[in-house]
Amino acid sequence: MSQPINANRLFLASCFALITTAFSFSIRAGILNQLGTELNLDTVQLGFINQMWFLGFPISMILGGIFYHKIGPKLIMQVAFVAHTIGILTTIFATSYGVLLFSTLLIGVGNGCTEAACNPMIADSYSGIEFNKKLNRFHTWFPGGIVIGSLISKFMTDAGTSWQAQIWILMIPTILYAFLFFGQTFPKPRNAQSSTLDNFKAMLNPLYLFMACCMALTAISEFGPQQWVGPILSKAGASPMLILALVTGLMAVGRYFAGPLIKKLNTVGVLLGSAIFGVIGIYLLSTTSGSTLYFAAIIYALGICYFWPNMLGFIGENLPQTGALGLSILGGIGMFSSSIFQPIIGGWIKGNKAVAEAGGLSGDAADLAAGQATLSNMLIFPGILIVAFAILYFFMQKRKQAA
């Protein structure tokens, strides 16, 4: 006879799994400069390493979403643990560029499995108001974990700790979630999709395709500046990791208390406002230095804070027939977009530094100019979104009036 389901223990394990994902994002952002120096990697190569994290994520998240009802969350989380462990250990002992590409891809696969397994598992473990509360608290741990990881990386870097020692930190939440999941009874899928084909057909709706394009831009607006915060702002007179901690800390708080704002402005209104704040925030980050950067980071955080959950919320509200698969695919598109742009951003940094040096700058001045120019390049992402969400806002208002 199997033991009863301990929903709270499964939830706690899920939170530590998501913290592993957050640590792999923030600590890697903190060690990029060390990686480049010690392994003689340029920013384009660092971009391809970042790309592997974002590429592994959607691959496993989408596959896990498709097969969740057949294989269940237990097997998916076992794959996550194996991928995380091998990826972390391989990264620590990596001595070449190729090994780092492989190890980072494995960590990304583990992160995607976590998303694929834990979201529906929480849905199957709780119901009603308790489900909504638990799901919100679960998702708070991605930005919350980035805050903790950013501070850990900053203090360890300031103390002269090696990047390998920082990667070891990822094993702590990995071991904790494995221990908490071990021997537990997992809930059976409550609502199997009646027809995956129907979900795919619903995703061919022009509105879904439009939002998929927007998702690609919202994701890179969020993850681009954050993932490259070290190389971009290292010479700007403020601590890059404190800026990352500030941004993600505000995101965690903003998402936790987003309900009243969404109720007042509606989902599309929040997305439009987010794009406007995103443009202002990135512009300020690209034109200021010193302590003013912390103010710019606050504006930027207010911009990107509501992108991801409200993109998913819009689809869930207006295109529910796409099902859980539609949400998984949308999230996968966001991560895949971020993957594509990582080496491009690395190329921007390298090219902008060459331009700065050709203009007579050198050393820290050239690095600062390159970072600011790269942020200016990133303005195009939320800039396009302002136009897109304005069109969407008037379209939805017209459809509401017609209804």
N, C-alpha and C positions, 0 to 999 in steps of 0.2 A: 504494500500500500504506500503510495507516494505521500510525502509530507505536504501540508497545506502551503499555499503561496504566501510568502512573506513580502508583501508589496512594498513596504517601506524599506526593507533591505535591498530589494531590487532597484528601487528609486535611488537610494544612496550610492549603490554601485554605478548606476548610470551617470550620476553627477561626477564621480571620480573619473569615469571614462571620458566625459566631456572635458574635464579639467586636463586630462592627458592631451586632448586635441588642442586646447588653448595654450598649454605649455609648449607644445611643438611649434605653434605659430609664433608666440612672443619670444621664446628663448632663441629660436632660430633667427628672428629679426635682430636680436641683440648680439649675435655672434657673427653676423655677416662680414663685418670688417676684419675680425680675427681670422675667419676662414680665408678671406681673400689674401691677407698678408702671409699667413703661415703656409698655405698651399699654392701660393702664387697664382690666384685666380682673378681674372678681370671681372668687371660688373656684368658683362654678357654671360659669362659662365655661371656667375652667382644667380643670374636670372633664370638660367635653365635648371639649376638646382631647386630654386623656388617653384619653378613650373611643375616639377615632379610632385610636390606636396599637393598642389591644386589639381593636378591631373589624376592622381590616385584616388582622391576624394570622390569626384563624381562617378568614376568607374564603379567603385564598390557600392556607393550609395544607390545608384540606379539599379544595379544588379540585385542588391539586397532588397530594394523596394519591390522589384518584380517577383522575387522568389520568397519573400518573407512568409507568405501564407503556406508555402510548401515545406520550407525547412525550419522555420521558427527562429526566434531571437537567440536561443541558446547556441546554436551552431554558428550563427553570424558573429556573436560576441567571442566565441572561441577563435574564429578566424581573426577577429580584431586583435585579440591578445597575442596570437602568434605573430601577426604582421607588425604590431607595435614593438614587441620584444626584439624580434630579429632586426627590424629597422633601426631601433635605438642603438643596439649593440654594434651593428654594422657601421653606423655613423660614428660611434665613439672610436672605433679602431680603423676608420677609413684613412687611407694614405694617398688616395688619388681621386681625381675628378669623377671618373666613371663609377667608382664605388659609392660616392656621395649621391650621385643621381639615382642609383638603385635603392640605396637605403632610405632616401627621402620619399621615393615612390611608395615603398612599403609602409612608411609611417602614414602617408596619405591614404593608403588603402585601409589601414586600421581606423583612421578617423572617419572615413566614409561608412565603414561597417557600423561604427558607433551610432551615427545618425540613422542609418537604415534600421537598426535593431531597437534602439531605445525609445524613439518617438512612438511607434505603434505599440511597443511593449507597455509604455506608461498608459497609453490609451486603453489597452486591454486589462490593465491592473486597477484602474480607477474609473469612476463614472461621475457624470454631472459636474457640479461646481468643483469638487475635489480634483477631478481630472484637469480642468482648466488651470486651477491653482498650481498643481504639480508640474504641468507642462511649462507654464511661465517660469516657475522657479528653476526647472531644469535648464531652460535656455538662457537664464541669467548667468549660468556658470561658464559660458563661452567668453563673453567680455569680462566677467569677474575673474576667470582663470587667467586671462591675458594680463589683467592688472597685477595679479600675484606673480606671474611668470616674468613680467617686465621688471618688477622691482627686484626679484631674485637675480635676474640677469644683470641689472645695473650694479647691484652691490657686489656681485661676484666679479664682474669686469673691473670695477673700481679697485677691488682688492687684488687684482692681477691674477685671478683664477683662470685656468685654461678653458677653452671652449669645450673640450671633452668633459671636464668636470661639470659644466653647466648642462650638457646633454644627459649626464647621469641622473639629474634631477627628474627627468621625464619618467624614470623607472619607478619613482615613488607612487604617483597616482595609478600607474599601470599595475603594480603589484597589489595595491589596495582594491582596485575594482575586480581584479581576478579573484582575490580572496573572498570578497563579498558575494560574488556570483557563484563561487564554487559550492557545489552540492545543493543548490537551490532549485526549487520547482518553478518553472517559467509558465506564465499564463498562455493558454492556447489562443490563437487569433480569433477575435470575437466576430469580426465581420469580414469574411473573405470576399474579394471582389467578384461580383457575379459575372463580369465579362471584361477582360483586359482589352479586348478588341473595341468595346464600346468606349472605354477610357481613351484609347488612341484616337478614335473617330472624333470624340469631343475635343481633343487637343488640336484638331485641324481647324477649329474655329478661328477666324481672323483676329478676334480679341485676344485669344490665348497666344497666338503667334506674335502679336504686337507686344504683349507683356513679356514674352520670352526674349525679344530683342531688348526691351527695357531692362530686363533682369541682367543681361550681359553687361550693361553699362552701370547699373547700380552696384553690382558686385565689385567691379574694378574701381569704381569711385571709392568704395569702402576699403578694399584690401590692398589697392595699389600704394597709396601713401603710407599706410600702416606697415606693410611688409618691408618697405624700403626706408623706413624712418631713420635707421642708423646711418647708412651711406648718404642720404639726402640732407639730413640736418646735423650731422656730426660736427660741422664747423660753423654752425649758425649761432652759437652762444647760448644754447639751452640744451638740457639733457634729453636726447632722443627717447630714451626709455621712460623717462618721467612724462614726456609728452604722450607716448603710447599708453602709459598707465592712466593718465588723465583722460584721454579720449575714450578708452574702453570702460573706465570707471563710470563716466557720465553716460555711456551707452547702456550699461547695466541698469543704472538707476532709471534712465529715461524709458527703457523698455518695460521695466517692472511697473511703472506708473503711467503707462501709455493710454489706458482705457479712457479717461475723461477727455483727453486731447482728440482721440479718434472719434469719440462720440460727438464732439463739437464741430470738427472740421470735415469729417468723413475720411475714408481711407485715401481717396484720390487727392483730397485737399492736403492731407499730411504728406503724401508723396511729392506733390508740387512744392510745398514749403521746404521739404527736405532738400530737394534739388537746388532751390535758391540759396539756402544756407550752405549747401555743399560747395557751390561756386564761390560764395563769399569767403568761406573758411579756407579753401585751397588757395585762393588769391592772396589772402592775408599770410598764409604760411609761406608763400613764394616771394613775398615782398618785405617781410619783417625779419628781425633778428633779435637775439637777446631775450629778455623776460617777456616781451610783447608776444613771442611765439606761444606762450601759454594761453593768452587770451584768444589768439587765432585758433588754437587747438580746441577751445571750448566751442567756438562757432562751428568749426568743422565737425565736432562730435554731434552737435545738434542737427547737422545736416545728414550725416550718414546713419544716425541712431535708428531711425524708423524705416530705413529702406527695406532690409531683408524681411522682417516679420510682416510688413504691410504688403509687400509684393505677394507673399504666400497667402496672406489674409484676403487680398483682393480676388485671387483665383478661387479660394475656398468659398468666398461669398457669392461671386458672380458666375463661376463656372464649376459648380460642385460636381457635375457629371464627369469631370476629368478624374475624380477620385484621388486616392493617395498617390497613384502613379503620376498624375499630373503635377502634384506638389514635388515629388521626388525628381521628376525630369526638370522642373523649373529650377530647383536648387542645384541640380547637376549642371545646368546651363550656366548658372552664376559662377560656379567653381571652375568650369571649363574655360569660361571667358577669362577669369583671373589667371588661369594657367597659361593661356595664349599670350597674355600681355606681359608676363614676368620677364622673359628675355628682351622684349621690346623696350621695357622700362630700363633694363640694364644697358641696352644700346643707347638710349637717350642720355643716360648719365655719362657714358663713355664719350659719346659724340659732343655733348655740351661741354665737357671738360676740355676736349681738344679745341673747341671754339674759344673757350675762355683763355686757354694758354696761348692760342694764336693771337689773342687780343692783348697779350702782355701780362696776364695774371699768372701767378704761380702759387704752389703750396696751398695753404688754407684758403686763400682768396679764390683760387681756381676751383677748389672743391665746393665752396659756398656758392659761387656763381653757377656751377653745374647743377647743384641740388635745386636751387631756386628756378633755374630754367626748366628742369625736369618737372617740377611741380606745375609750372606754367603750362607745360604740354598736357598735363593731366586735367586741366580746366575743361578740355573739350568734352569729357565724359558727362559730368553733371550739367554742362551747358546744353548739350543735346537733350538731356532729360527734362530740362525746364520747358522746352518746346513740346516734347512728347507728352509730358504730363498735363500741360495746359490744354493740348488737343483732347486728351483723354478726359479731362475734367468737363469740358463743354460737351463732349460726346455723351458722357454718362448723365449729365444734367438734362440733355435733350431727350435721352432715352427714358429717363425717369418721368419727365413731363408727359411724354407720349403714353407711358404706361398708365 
